[in-house]
Amino acid sequence: MESVKKYANKIDEEDMEYFLEDLDKVGKGFHHVMEINGFLMQNMGLEIGEYVSTTLLPLYAPVLLNIGTTASDDQIVDATCLLCDCMENGDEALFNKISSQAGPALL
């Protein structure tokens, strides 16, 4: 969002409004992915742990590892929910990866 503000004087109000709407749509997409992951982890957590570890964690973990920067409250909640679902329903390797990386940062 900070980078958007740098360019705010270079685009008109209408373009900025469209851009912010697009950002909101992306945020909703991240939320839906988190929700879908929760259902999948409850039903197939042991089978999809490696996929979640390599695909979704790199998208959500930086939000929690860099709290206080530009993350919104919604982004922090979504990332926290994803990590909780992974730790609760995933395999041991996924649990160990999350607890070793995010544990110290969150404590």
PEZI-V356401 format. One record per pair of residues at least 24 apart in sequence whose C-alpha atoms are under 10 Angstrom apart, sorted by the first residue. I is the first residue (numbers start at 0). J is the second residue. Records with the same first field share a line. If there is no record, write none. Layout:
I->J / J
This chain:
0->69 / 70 / 71
1->68 / 69
26->71 / 73 / 74 / 77
27->73 / 74
29->58 / 59 / 73 / 74 / 77 / 78
30->73 / 74 / 76 / 77 / 78 / 80 / 81
31->77
32->77 / 81
33->59 / 77 / 78 / 79 / 80 / 81 / 82 / 84
34->77 / 80 / 81 / 84
35->81
36->80 / 81 / 84 / 85
37->80 / 81 / 82 / 83 / 84 / 85 / 87 / 88
38->84 / 88
39->84 / 85 / 88
40->81 / 84 / 85 / 86 / 87 / 88 / 89 / 90
41->84 / 85 / 87 / 88 / 89
42->88 / 89
43->88 / 89 / 90
44->84 / 85 / 86 / 87 / 88 / 89 / 90 / 93
45->85 / 88 / 89 / 90 / 91 / 92 / 93
46->89 / 90
47->85 / 89 / 90 / 93
48->85 / 86 / 88 / 89 / 90 / 91 / 92 / 93 / 94
49->89 / 90 / 92 / 93
50->93
51->81 / 85 / 89 / 93
52->85 / 89 / 92 / 93 / 94 / 96 / 97
53->93
55->81 / 82
56->81 / 82 / 85 / 93 / 96 / 97
60->97 / 100 / 101
61->101
63->101 / 104 / 105
64->100 / 101 / 102 / 103 / 104 / 105
65->104 / 105
66->104 / 105
